[in-house]
């Protein structure tokens, strides 16, 4: 399990999915067992229909920033700020 806090948002990753808490609201996303996320992305690119994509570009950039900060923190052993 990995728990990360960012502002009022908390993320908890487990092998079986992700829990996102923002303030008092909690959302649980189960991990697909069959790689369906990749299939959804490929179909969205192929068809141009983005309705099944769960996050937009800005959310993807924030997710990438979080991943980079996690890696930097793990390598340095120190907290890393995300701005």
C-alpha positions as a Python dict, from the first residue, in 0.01 Angstrom:
ca = {
    (1, 'X'): (0, 0, 0),
    (2, 'X'): (111, 356, -73),
    (3, 'X'): (-53, 660, 83),
    (4, 'X'): (10, 1011, -48),
    (5, 'X'): (-132, 1345, 59),
    (6, 'X'): (-149, 1655, -160),
    (7, 'X'): (-331, 1958, -19),
    (8, 'X'): (-678, 1839, 86),
    (9, 'X'): (-647, 1530, -132),
    (10, 'X'): (-535, 1188, -13),
    (11, 'X'): (-461, 891, -238),
    (12, 'X'): (-420, 534, -123),
    (13, 'X'): (-294, 278, -375),
    (14, 'X'): (-338, -93, -316),
    (15, 'X'): (-305, -386, -551),
    (16, 'X'): (-682, -405, -580),
    (17, 'X'): (-745, -38, -657),
    (18, 'X'): (-721, 327, -561),
    (19, 'X'): (-903, 527, -295),
    (20, 'X'): (-916, 903, -344),
    (21, 'X'): (-1031, 1130, -60),
    (22, 'X'): (-1087, 1501, -117),
    (23, 'X'): (-1209, 1675, 196),
    (24, 'X'): (-1499, 1460, 318),
    (25, 'X'): (-1568, 1287, -17),
    (26, 'X'): (-1418, 945, -87),
    (27, 'X'): (-1411, 767, -422),
    (28, 'X'): (-1298, 408, -472),
    (29, 'X'): (-1173, 284, -809),
    (30, 'X'): (-1123, -90, -843),
    (31, 'X'): (-823, -208, -1042),
    (32, 'X'): (-929, -394, -1357),
    (33, 'X'): (-807, -752, -1357),
    (34, 'X'): (-793, -777, -1735),
    (35, 'X'): (-603, -465, -1851),
    (36, 'X'): (-923, -291, -1956),
    (37, 'X'): (-771, 54, -1889),
    (38, 'X'): (-538, 9, -2186),
    (39, 'X'): (-825, -108, -2404),
    (40, 'X'): (-1037, 193, -2305),
    (41, 'X'): (-753, 431, -2393),
    (42, 'X'): (-685, 267, -2729),
    (43, 'X'): (-1056, 273, -2817),
    (44, 'X'): (-1080, 642, -2719),
    (45, 'X'): (-789, 725, -2949),
    (46, 'X'): (-931, 512, -3228),
    (47, 'X'): (-1288, 646, -3210),
    (48, 'X'): (-1236, 997, -3077),
    (49, 'X'): (-1493, 924, -2803),
    (50, 'X'): (-1334, 1027, -2471),
    (51, 'X'): (-1642, 957, -2256),
    (52, 'X'): (-1489, 644, -2097),
    (53, 'X'): (-1166, 823, -1999),
    (54, 'X'): (-1177, 895, -1625),
    (55, 'X'): (-934, 1189, -1616),
    (56, 'X'): (-855, 1479, -1841),
    (57, 'X'): (-514, 1606, -1953),
    (58, 'X'): (-470, 1839, -1654),
    (59, 'X'): (-540, 1555, -1412),
    (60, 'X'): (-288, 1341, -1600),
    (61, 'X'): (-22, 1611, -1562),
    (62, 'X'): (-91, 1634, -1187),
    (63, 'X'): (-68, 1254, -1162),
    (64, 'X'): (265, 1260, -1344),
    (65, 'X'): (394, 1534, -1110),
    (66, 'X'): (294, 1319, -814),
    (67, 'X'): (472, 1011, -956),
    (68, 'X'): (789, 1209, -1024),
    (69, 'X'): (782, 1354, -670),
    (70, 'X'): (732, 1007, -521),
    (71, 'X'): (1034, 877, -711),
    (72, 'X'): (1247, 1177, -610),
    (73, 'X'): (1143, 1139, -247),
    (74, 'X'): (1220, 767, -251),
    (75, 'X'): (1563, 832, -402),
    (76, 'X'): (1655, 1115, -163),
    (77, 'X'): (1476, 993, 150),
    (78, 'X'): (1327, 1340, 193),
    (79, 'X'): (987, 1499, 128),
    (80, 'X'): (941, 1665, -211),
    (81, 'X'): (707, 1961, -266),
    (82, 'X'): (479, 1966, -566),
    (83, 'X'): (400, 2314, -691),
}
